[in-house]
Amino acid sequence: MQNTLDPLRVLFRRAVQRDEVAVNPMKDLELRRKRGKRDRIASPAEAAALLAALPDEDRALWATAFYAGLRRGELRALRWSDVDLASTTIRVAREWDDVEGELNEAKSEAGTRTVPILDELARGLRAHLLRTGRRGDALVFGRTDSAPFMPSTVRAHALAAWKRANETGAELLAPISLHEGRHTCASAFIAAGANPKVIQKIMGHADIGMTFNQYGHLFPDDLAAAAQRANEWIAARIAAETT
């Protein structure tokens, strides 16, 4: 169903932009969430091991999924002009569509966003910059400056690398997808105690409900711990305001 609807989403989005139709019937259409096993999430140590096993030329791409949460289309369209290593931010403002090619717009208004570059990612991007020598509007992870990477090729390289690592290493590495790398990013921010609204912005969700629907099961739900934190905060504020 998803594969059938995705082309229709693109067609109607473009038709609205061109004033060919007044209403996009695909807007806000949601499918029933699949039952069963949730998408895989790698722990920080596991993510680091998965990255270490990858070829040098692919490591920064996967690190950007793990630590910045970009979607696959956003990774394909990312240009060095979008990456500010000095201010440690990435500006997400475009995506690469399988049908239409590069779109100078994100999936939604919320998709246009600025995300932080974490330390683990900054090291990988700097090494990638030196390795490729690309600058300006060149694609960060493209096959060339202007041709995006092929997801099937990147996937094949990663699976082969993890298979080699499993044949020689002491610990087994379970394969992961780029999209699951995005989930891994969200889980890291949640575990670190980030504000849900901040996580919503980083992930490019249109509303907070999408964030909770996707990742609500990861947020801590220990009532006693929540009450303890609230008690400590209230007591500290009372003490500060009465002294």
Secondary structure, DSSP 8 states (H G I E B T S, - for coil): -HHHHHHHHHHHHHHHHTTS-S--TTTT-------SS------HHHHHHHHHTS-HHHHHHHHHHHHH---HHHHHH-BGGGEETTTTEEEE--EEETTTEEESS-SSGGGSEEEE--HHHHHHHHHHHHHH---TTSBSS-SSSSS---HHHHHHHHHHHHHHHHHHSSS------HHHHHHHHHHHHHHTT--HHHHHHHHT-SSHHHHHHHHGGGS---HHHHHHHHHHHHHHHHHHH--
